[in-house]
Amino acid sequence: MSLQPNVWTKYSSNGNNCVEVMLTDDEVLVRNSHRPGAGTLSFTHAEWDSHTQGHKLGVFDLPVDPT
């Protein structure tokens, strides 16, 4: 799925924890879909690209429990 310019797109991993993401000309905005008025994070396109590349490489994966 690709981000559409100037449209909030909702993502959910388990149905309860949802975020919305919007692509603008200058940045990528992220907010909590359950509390959209609580604030918005903003990232430059370069920052967002770096984050998504790290995600694809598993940089943000939680460690596996060795037990």
PyMOL Python script that loads the backbone (N, CA, C, O; Angstrom):
from pymol import cmd

cmd.read_pdbstr("""\
ATOM      1  N   MET A   1       0.837  -1.171   0.000  1.00  0.00           N
ATOM      2  CA  MET A   1       0.000   0.000   0.000  1.00  0.00           C
ATOM      3  C   MET A   1       0.885   1.237   0.000  1.00  0.00           C
ATOM      4  O   MET A   1       1.859   1.305   0.750  1.00  0.00           O
ATOM      5  N   SER A   2       0.563   2.187  -0.810  1.00  0.00           N
ATOM      6  CA  SER A   2       1.307   3.438  -0.891  1.00  0.00           C
ATOM      7  C   SER A   2       0.513   4.552  -0.239  1.00  0.00           C
ATOM      8  O   SER A   2      -0.718   4.538  -0.226  1.00  0.00           O
ATOM      9  N   LEU A   3       1.242   5.517   0.301  1.00  0.00           N
ATOM     10  CA  LEU A   3       0.590   6.690   0.864  1.00  0.00           C
ATOM     11  C   LEU A   3       0.062   7.572  -0.254  1.00  0.00           C
ATOM     12  O   LEU A   3       0.740   7.793  -1.257  1.00  0.00           O
ATOM     13  N   GLN A   4      -1.144   8.070  -0.075  1.00  0.00           N
ATOM     14  CA  GLN A   4      -1.739   9.003  -1.027  1.00  0.00           C
ATOM     15  C   GLN A   4      -1.513  10.414  -0.506  1.00  0.00           C
ATOM     16  O   GLN A   4      -1.696  10.648   0.689  1.00  0.00           O
ATOM     17  N   PRO A   5      -1.129  11.346  -1.334  1.00  0.00           N
ATOM     18  CA  PRO A   5      -0.881  12.716  -0.885  1.00  0.00           C
ATOM     19  C   PRO A   5      -2.099  13.347  -0.214  1.00  0.00           C
ATOM     20  O   PRO A   5      -3.218  13.278  -0.722  1.00  0.00           O
ATOM     21  N   ASN A   6      -1.849  13.963   0.943  1.00  0.00           N
ATOM     22  CA  ASN A   6      -2.847  14.756   1.670  1.00  0.00           C
ATOM     23  C   ASN A   6      -4.095  13.988   2.100  1.00  0.00           C
ATOM     24  O   ASN A   6      -5.180  14.561   2.195  1.00  0.00           O
ATOM     25  N   VAL A   7      -3.937  12.683   2.359  1.00  0.00           N
ATOM     26  CA  VAL A   7      -5.034  11.846   2.843  1.00  0.00           C
ATOM     27  C   VAL A   7      -4.516  11.038   4.028  1.00  0.00           C
ATOM     28  O   VAL A   7      -3.471  10.395   3.930  1.00  0.00           O
ATOM     29  N   TRP A   8      -5.241  11.067   5.149  1.00  0.00           N
ATOM     30  CA  TRP A   8      -4.847  10.239   6.287  1.00  0.00           C
ATOM     31  C   TRP A   8      -5.112   8.781   5.945  1.00  0.00           C
ATOM     32  O   TRP A   8      -6.209   8.429   5.511  1.00  0.00           O
ATOM     33  N   THR A   9      -4.106   7.931   6.141  1.00  0.00           N
ATOM     34  CA  THR A   9      -4.206   6.496   5.897  1.00  0.00           C
ATOM     35  C   THR A   9      -4.012   5.775   7.217  1.00  0.00           C
ATOM     36  O   THR A   9      -3.012   5.993   7.901  1.00  0.00           O
ATOM     37  N   LYS A  10      -4.969   4.909   7.590  1.00  0.00           N
ATOM     38  CA  LYS A  10      -4.926   4.217   8.875  1.00  0.00           C
ATOM     39  C   LYS A  10      -4.215   2.873   8.739  1.00  0.00           C
ATOM     40  O   LYS A  10      -4.443   2.117   7.795  1.00  0.00           O
ATOM     41  N   TYR A  11      -3.341   2.599   9.719  1.00  0.00           N
ATOM     42  CA  TYR A  11      -2.633   1.323   9.790  1.00  0.00           C
ATOM     43  C   TYR A  11      -2.884   0.716  11.148  1.00  0.00           C
ATOM     44  O   TYR A  11      -2.863   1.415  12.160  1.00  0.00           O
ATOM     45  N   SER A  12      -3.123  -0.585  11.178  1.00  0.00           N
ATOM     46  CA  SER A  12      -3.362  -1.287  12.430  1.00  0.00           C
ATOM     47  C   SER A  12      -2.679  -2.638  12.389  1.00  0.00           C
ATOM     48  O   SER A  12      -2.770  -3.361  11.397  1.00  0.00           O
ATOM     49  N   SER A  13      -1.988  -2.978  13.477  1.00  0.00           N
ATOM     50  CA  SER A  13      -1.326  -4.283  13.513  1.00  0.00           C
ATOM     51  C   SER A  13      -2.225  -5.348  14.126  1.00  0.00           C
ATOM     52  O   SER A  13      -2.121  -6.521  13.767  1.00  0.00           O
ATOM     53  N   ASN A  14      -3.107  -4.959  15.044  1.00  0.00           N
ATOM     54  CA  ASN A  14      -3.971  -5.957  15.676  1.00  0.00           C
ATOM     55  C   ASN A  14      -5.394  -5.460  15.874  1.00  0.00           C
ATOM     56  O   ASN A  14      -6.168  -6.093  16.591  1.00  0.00           O
ATOM     57  N   GLY A  15      -5.751  -4.363  15.267  1.00  0.00           N
ATOM     58  CA  GLY A  15      -7.095  -3.840  15.386  1.00  0.00           C
ATOM     59  C   GLY A  15      -7.288  -2.846  16.508  1.00  0.00           C
ATOM     60  O   GLY A  15      -8.257  -2.085  16.492  1.00  0.00           O
ATOM     61  N   ASN A  16      -6.387  -2.829  17.489  1.00  0.00           N
ATOM     62  CA  ASN A  16      -6.535  -1.921  18.626  1.00  0.00           C
ATOM     63  C   ASN A  16      -5.577  -0.744  18.564  1.00  0.00           C
ATOM     64  O   ASN A  16      -5.969   0.386  18.854  1.00  0.00           O
ATOM     65  N   ASN A  17      -4.345  -0.987  18.196  1.00  0.00           N
ATOM     66  CA  ASN A  17      -3.329   0.063  18.143  1.00  0.00           C
ATOM     67  C   ASN A  17      -3.230   0.585  16.728  1.00  0.00           C
ATOM     68  O   ASN A  17      -2.624  -0.043  15.860  1.00  0.00           O
ATOM     69  N   CYS A  18      -3.832   1.743  16.504  1.00  0.00           N
ATOM     70  CA  CYS A  18      -3.887   2.277  15.149  1.00  0.00           C
ATOM     71  C   CYS A  18      -3.160   3.618  15.056  1.00  0.00           C
ATOM     72  O   CYS A  18      -3.233   4.449  15.961  1.00  0.00           O
ATOM     73  N   VAL A  19      -2.480   3.798  13.971  1.00  0.00           N
ATOM     74  CA  VAL A  19      -1.879   5.089  13.658  1.00  0.00           C
ATOM     75  C   VAL A  19      -2.379   5.508  12.288  1.00  0.00           C
ATOM     76  O   VAL A  19      -2.773   4.676  11.470  1.00  0.00           O
ATOM     77  N   GLU A  20      -2.358   6.807  12.053  1.00  0.00           N
ATOM     78  CA  GLU A  20      -2.696   7.342  10.756  1.00  0.00           C
ATOM     79  C   GLU A  20      -1.482   8.095  10.236  1.00  0.00           C
ATOM     80  O   GLU A  20      -0.776   8.765  10.990  1.00  0.00           O
ATOM     81  N   VAL A  21      -1.253   7.975   8.948  1.00  0.00           N
ATOM     82  CA  VAL A  21      -0.090   8.596   8.303  1.00  0.00           C
ATOM     83  C   VAL A  21      -0.575   9.402   7.109  1.00  0.00           C
ATOM     84  O   VAL A  21      -1.440   8.956   6.355  1.00  0.00           O
ATOM     85  N   MET A  22      -0.002  10.610   6.943  1.00  0.00           N
ATOM     86  CA  MET A  22      -0.348  11.444   5.794  1.00  0.00           C
ATOM     87  C   MET A  22       0.922  11.975   5.146  1.00  0.00           C
ATOM     88  O   MET A  22       1.812  12.490   5.822  1.00  0.00           O
ATOM     89  N   LEU A  23       0.991  11.843   3.842  1.00  0.00           N
ATOM     90  CA  LEU A  23       2.085  12.375   3.044  1.00  0.00           C
ATOM     91  C   LEU A  23       1.706  13.771   2.572  1.00  0.00           C
ATOM     92  O   LEU A  23       0.639  13.958   1.988  1.00  0.00           O
ATOM     93  N   THR A  24       2.574  14.759   2.819  1.00  0.00           N
ATOM     94  CA  THR A  24       2.364  16.108   2.286  1.00  0.00           C
ATOM     95  C   THR A  24       3.530  16.421   1.339  1.00  0.00           C
ATOM     96  O   THR A  24       4.418  15.591   1.144  1.00  0.00           O
ATOM     97  N   ASP A  25       3.519  17.598   0.767  1.00  0.00           N
ATOM     98  CA  ASP A  25       4.597  17.991  -0.138  1.00  0.00           C
ATOM     99  C   ASP A  25       5.951  18.032   0.570  1.00  0.00           C
ATOM    100  O   ASP A  25       6.979  17.744  -0.044  1.00  0.00           O
ATOM    101  N   ASP A  26       5.960  18.387   1.855  1.00  0.00           N
ATOM    102  CA  ASP A  26       7.217  18.596   2.580  1.00  0.00           C
ATOM    103  C   ASP A  26       7.531  17.585   3.660  1.00  0.00           C
ATOM    104  O   ASP A  26       8.682  17.460   4.079  1.00  0.00           O
ATOM    105  N   GLU A  27       6.510  16.850   4.123  1.00  0.00           N
ATOM    106  CA  GLU A  27       6.741  15.972   5.273  1.00  0.00           C
ATOM    107  C   GLU A  27       5.748  14.826   5.311  1.00  0.00           C
ATOM    108  O   GLU A  27       4.813  14.745   4.515  1.00  0.00           O
ATOM    109  N   VAL A  28       5.995  13.933   6.282  1.00  0.00           N
ATOM    110  CA  VAL A  28       5.078  12.832   6.570  1.00  0.00           C
ATOM    111  C   VAL A  28       4.572  13.057   7.991  1.00  0.00           C
ATOM    112  O   VAL A  28       5.362  13.233   8.919  1.00  0.00           O
ATOM    113  N   LEU A  29       3.259  13.051   8.154  1.00  0.00           N
ATOM    114  CA  LEU A  29       2.635  13.287   9.449  1.00  0.00           C
ATOM    115  C   LEU A  29       2.108  11.969  10.009  1.00  0.00           C
ATOM    116  O   LEU A  29       1.618  11.121   9.263  1.00  0.00           O
ATOM    117  N   VAL A  30       2.214  11.803  11.337  1.00  0.00           N
ATOM    118  CA  VAL A  30       1.758  10.587  12.006  1.00  0.00           C
ATOM    119  C   VAL A  30       0.961  10.992  13.238  1.00  0.00           C
ATOM    120  O   VAL A  30       1.369  11.885  13.981  1.00  0.00           O
ATOM    121  N   ARG A  31      -0.181  10.330  13.456  1.00  0.00           N
ATOM    122  CA  ARG A  31      -0.993  10.602  14.645  1.00  0.00           C
ATOM    123  C   ARG A  31      -1.684   9.333  15.113  1.00  0.00           C
ATOM    124  O   ARG A  31      -1.787   8.353  14.374  1.00  0.00           O
ATOM    125  N   ASN A  32      -2.152   9.366  16.347  1.00  0.00           N
ATOM    126  CA  ASN A  32      -2.917   8.270  16.936  1.00  0.00           C
ATOM    127  C   ASN A  32      -4.336   8.363  16.382  1.00  0.00           C
ATOM    128  O   ASN A  32      -4.989   9.394  16.543  1.00  0.00           O
ATOM    129  N   SER A  33      -4.819   7.318  15.742  1.00  0.00           N
ATOM    130  CA  SER A  33      -6.148   7.382  15.127  1.00  0.00           C
ATOM    131  C   SER A  33      -7.260   7.452  16.161  1.00  0.00           C
ATOM    132  O   SER A  33      -8.348   7.944  15.859  1.00  0.00           O
ATOM    133  N   HIS A  34      -7.010   6.967  17.383  1.00  0.00           N
ATOM    134  CA  HIS A  34      -8.025   7.022  18.439  1.00  0.00           C
ATOM    135  C   HIS A  34      -8.081   8.401  19.099  1.00  0.00           C
ATOM    136  O   HIS A  34      -9.091   8.763  19.701  1.00  0.00           O
ATOM    137  N   ARG A  35      -6.992   9.171  18.985  1.00  0.00           N
ATOM    138  CA  ARG A  35      -6.917  10.491  19.585  1.00  0.00           C
ATOM    139  C   ARG A  35      -6.262  11.473  18.610  1.00  0.00           C
ATOM    140  O   ARG A  35      -5.184  11.990  18.903  1.00  0.00           O
ATOM    141  N   PRO A  36      -6.877  11.737  17.476  1.00  0.00           N
ATOM    142  CA  PRO A  36      -6.245  12.565  16.447  1.00  0.00           C
ATOM    143  C   PRO A  36      -5.947  13.997  16.900  1.00  0.00           C
ATOM    144  O   PRO A  36      -5.057  14.645  16.348  1.00  0.00           O
ATOM    145  N   GLY A  37      -6.669  14.486  17.881  1.00  0.00           N
ATOM    146  CA  GLY A  37      -6.429  15.840  18.358  1.00  0.00           C
ATOM    147  C   GLY A  37      -5.316  15.942  19.386  1.00  0.00           C
ATOM    148  O   GLY A  37      -4.971  17.043  19.815  1.00  0.00           O
ATOM    149  N   ALA A  38      -4.753  14.817  19.784  1.00  0.00           N
ATOM    150  CA  ALA A  38      -3.735  14.801  20.837  1.00  0.00           C
ATOM    151  C   ALA A  38      -2.358  15.257  20.359  1.00  0.00           C
ATOM    152  O   ALA A  38      -1.467  15.486  21.176  1.00  0.00           O
ATOM    153  N   GLY A  39      -2.180  15.387  19.081  1.00  0.00           N
ATOM    154  CA  GLY A  39      -0.894  15.832  18.554  1.00  0.00           C
ATOM    155  C   GLY A  39      -0.477  15.027  17.343  1.00  0.00           C
ATOM    156  O   GLY A  39      -0.980  13.931  17.098  1.00  0.00           O
ATOM    157  N   THR A  40       0.446  15.590  16.595  1.00  0.00           N
ATOM    158  CA  THR A  40       0.925  14.976  15.361  1.00  0.00           C
ATOM    159  C   THR A  40       2.442  15.030  15.335  1.00  0.00           C
ATOM    160  O   THR A  40       3.038  16.060  15.652  1.00  0.00           O
ATOM    161  N   LEU A  41       3.057  13.936  14.962  1.00  0.00           N
ATOM    162  CA  LEU A  41       4.497  13.910  14.740  1.00  0.00           C
ATOM    163  C   LEU A  41       4.747  14.219  13.273  1.00  0.00           C
ATOM    164  O   LEU A  41       3.972  13.814  12.407  1.00  0.00           O
ATOM    165  N   SER A  42       5.826  14.934  12.998  1.00  0.00           N
ATOM    166  CA  SER A  42       6.148  15.222  11.598  1.00  0.00           C
ATOM    167  C   SER A  42       7.588  14.822  11.310  1.00  0.00           C
ATOM    168  O   SER A  42       8.479  14.978  12.145  1.00  0.00           O
ATOM    169  N   PHE A  43       7.787  14.306  10.112  1.00  0.00           N
ATOM    170  CA  PHE A  43       9.088  13.834   9.665  1.00  0.00           C
ATOM    171  C   PHE A  43       9.337  14.353   8.255  1.00  0.00           C
ATOM    172  O   PHE A  43       8.411  14.439   7.448  1.00  0.00           O
ATOM    173  N   THR A  44      10.587  14.697   7.958  1.00  0.00           N
ATOM    174  CA  THR A  44      10.920  15.036   6.581  1.00  0.00           C
ATOM    175  C   THR A  44      10.829  13.766   5.741  1.00  0.00           C
ATOM    176  O   THR A  44      10.808  12.660   6.282  1.00  0.00           O
ATOM    177  N   HIS A  45      10.775  13.921   4.447  1.00  0.00           N
ATOM    178  CA  HIS A  45      10.741  12.738   3.576  1.00  0.00           C
ATOM    179  C   HIS A  45      12.006  11.900   3.773  1.00  0.00           C
ATOM    180  O   HIS A  45      11.934  10.671   3.750  1.00  0.00           O
ATOM    181  N   ALA A  46      13.155  12.537   3.965  1.00  0.00           N
ATOM    182  CA  ALA A  46      14.409  11.808   4.186  1.00  0.00           C
ATOM    183  C   ALA A  46      14.363  11.026   5.493  1.00  0.00           C
ATOM    184  O   ALA A  46      14.812   9.881   5.546  1.00  0.00           O
ATOM    185  N   GLU A  47      13.826  11.635   6.549  1.00  0.00           N
ATOM    186  CA  GLU A  47      13.706  10.929   7.825  1.00  0.00           C
ATOM    187  C   GLU A  47      12.770   9.732   7.698  1.00  0.00           C
ATOM    188  O   GLU A  47      13.063   8.653   8.213  1.00  0.00           O
ATOM    189  N   TRP A  48      11.640   9.923   7.010  1.00  0.00           N
ATOM    190  CA  TRP A  48      10.681   8.828   6.843  1.00  0.00           C
ATOM    191  C   TRP A  48      11.289   7.696   6.014  1.00  0.00           C
ATOM    192  O   TRP A  48      11.096   6.522   6.326  1.00  0.00           O
ATOM    193  N   ASP A  49      12.015   8.047   4.972  1.00  0.00           N
ATOM    194  CA  ASP A  49      12.667   7.038   4.140  1.00  0.00           C
ATOM    195  C   ASP A  49      13.688   6.248   4.958  1.00  0.00           C
ATOM    196  O   ASP A  49      13.772   5.026   4.835  1.00  0.00           O
ATOM    197  N   SER A  50      14.456   6.937   5.786  1.00  0.00           N
ATOM    198  CA  SER A  50      15.432   6.267   6.644  1.00  0.00           C
ATOM    199  C   SER A  50      14.733   5.313   7.605  1.00  0.00           C
ATOM    200  O   SER A  50      15.194   4.191   7.817  1.00  0.00           O
ATOM    201  N   HIS A  51      13.628   5.755   8.182  1.00  0.00           N
ATOM    202  CA  HIS A  51      12.863   4.908   9.109  1.00  0.00           C
ATOM    203  C   HIS A  51      12.322   3.663   8.401  1.00  0.00           C
ATOM    204  O   HIS A  51      12.452   2.550   8.911  1.00  0.00           O
ATOM    205  N   THR A  52      11.717   3.852   7.232  1.00  0.00           N
ATOM    206  CA  THR A  52      11.140   2.697   6.545  1.00  0.00           C
ATOM    207  C   THR A  52      12.220   1.723   6.075  1.00  0.00           C
ATOM    208  O   THR A  52      11.997   0.513   6.070  1.00  0.00           O
ATOM    209  N   GLN A  53      13.379   2.233   5.683  1.00  0.00           N
ATOM    210  CA  GLN A  53      14.482   1.341   5.313  1.00  0.00           C
ATOM    211  C   GLN A  53      14.954   0.545   6.520  1.00  0.00           C
ATOM    212  O   GLN A  53      15.221  -0.652   6.409  1.00  0.00           O
ATOM    213  N   GLY A  54      15.059   1.202   7.677  1.00  0.00           N
ATOM    214  CA  GLY A  54      15.434   0.511   8.911  1.00  0.00           C
ATOM    215  C   GLY A  54      14.418  -0.546   9.291  1.00  0.00           C
ATOM    216  O   GLY A  54      14.778  -1.627   9.756  1.00  0.00           O
ATOM    217  N   HIS A  55      13.152  -0.233   9.093  1.00  0.00           N
ATOM    218  CA  HIS A  55      12.096  -1.202   9.391  1.00  0.00           C
ATOM    219  C   HIS A  55      12.238  -2.447   8.513  1.00  0.00           C
ATOM    220  O   HIS A  55      12.133  -3.574   8.996  1.00  0.00           O
ATOM    221  N   LYS A  56      12.474  -2.232   7.234  1.00  0.00           N
ATOM    222  CA  LYS A  56      12.635  -3.350   6.307  1.00  0.00           C
ATOM    223  C   LYS A  56      13.840  -4.218   6.667  1.00  0.00           C
ATOM    224  O   LYS A  56      13.838  -5.422   6.410  1.00  0.00           O
ATOM    225  N   LEU A  57      14.862  -3.612   7.259  1.00  0.00           N
ATOM    226  CA  LEU A  57      16.067  -4.351   7.650  1.00  0.00           C
ATOM    227  C   LEU A  57      15.950  -5.005   9.027  1.00  0.00           C
ATOM    228  O   LEU A  57      16.849  -5.730   9.453  1.00  0.00           O
ATOM    229  N   GLY A  58      14.838  -4.748   9.720  1.00  0.00           N
ATOM    230  CA  GLY A  58      14.642  -5.345  11.034  1.00  0.00           C
ATOM    231  C   GLY A  58      15.301  -4.584  12.178  1.00  0.00           C
ATOM    232  O   GLY A  58      15.420  -5.116  13.282  1.00  0.00           O
ATOM    233  N   VAL A  59      15.728  -3.356  11.937  1.00  0.00           N
ATOM    234  CA  VAL A  59      16.415  -2.562  12.956  1.00  0.00           C
ATOM    235  C   VAL A  59      15.551  -2.369  14.199  1.00  0.00           C
ATOM    236  O   VAL A  59      16.088  -2.291  15.304  1.00  0.00           O
ATOM    237  N   PHE A  60      14.239  -2.292  14.051  1.00  0.00           N
ATOM    238  CA  PHE A  60      13.356  -1.989  15.169  1.00  0.00           C
ATOM    239  C   PHE A  60      12.677  -3.224  15.763  1.00  0.00           C
ATOM    240  O   PHE A  60      11.804  -3.095  16.620  1.00  0.00           O
ATOM    241  N   ASP A  61      13.068  -4.411  15.317  1.00  0.00           N
ATOM    242  CA  ASP A  61      12.482  -5.635  15.843  1.00  0.00           C
ATOM    243  C   ASP A  61      12.848  -5.816  17.314  1.00  0.00           C
ATOM    244  O   ASP A  61      13.980  -5.546  17.716  1.00  0.00           O
ATOM    245  N   LEU A  62      11.891  -6.272  18.109  1.00  0.00           N
ATOM    246  CA  LEU A  62      12.165  -6.565  19.509  1.00  0.00           C
ATOM    247  C   LEU A  62      13.069  -7.791  19.588  1.00  0.00           C
ATOM    248  O   LEU A  62      13.002  -8.671  18.730  1.00  0.00           O
ATOM    249  N   PRO A  63      13.919  -7.851  20.625  1.00  0.00           N
ATOM    250  CA  PRO A  63      14.796  -9.017  20.745  1.00  0.00           C
ATOM    251  C   PRO A  63      13.975 -10.286  21.034  1.00  0.00           C
ATOM    252  O   PRO A  63      12.922 -10.237  21.670  1.00  0.00           O
ATOM    253  N   VAL A  64      14.482 -11.396  20.555  1.00  0.00           N
ATOM    254  CA  VAL A  64      13.841 -12.685  20.765  1.00  0.00           C
ATOM    255  C   VAL A  64      14.173 -13.150  22.176  1.00  0.00           C
ATOM    256  O   VAL A  64      15.330 -13.094  22.592  1.00  0.00           O
ATOM    257  N   ASP A  65      13.167 -13.607  22.915  1.00  0.00           N
ATOM    258  CA  ASP A  65      13.372 -14.109  24.279  1.00  0.00           C
ATOM    259  C   ASP A  65      14.113 -15.435  24.206  1.00  0.00           C
ATOM    260  O   ASP A  65      13.604 -16.388  23.616  1.00  0.00           O
ATOM    261  N   PRO A  66      15.313 -15.520  24.795  1.00  0.00           N
ATOM    262  CA  PRO A  66      16.130 -16.736  24.678  1.00  0.00           C
ATOM    263  C   PRO A  66      15.637 -17.897  25.527  1.00  0.00           C
ATOM    264  O   PRO A  66      16.183 -18.996  25.423  1.00  0.00           O
ATOM    265  N   THR A  67      14.622 -17.694  26.366  1.00  0.00           N
ATOM    266  CA  THR A  67      14.159 -18.791  27.242  1.00  0.00           C
ATOM    267  C   THR A  67      13.180 -19.691  26.574  1.00  0.00           C
ATOM    268  O   THR A  67      12.708 -20.651  27.184  1.00  0.00           O
TER     269      THR A  67
END
""", "prot")
cmd.dss("prot")
cmd.show_as("cartoon", "prot")
cmd.util.cbc("prot")
cmd.orient("prot")
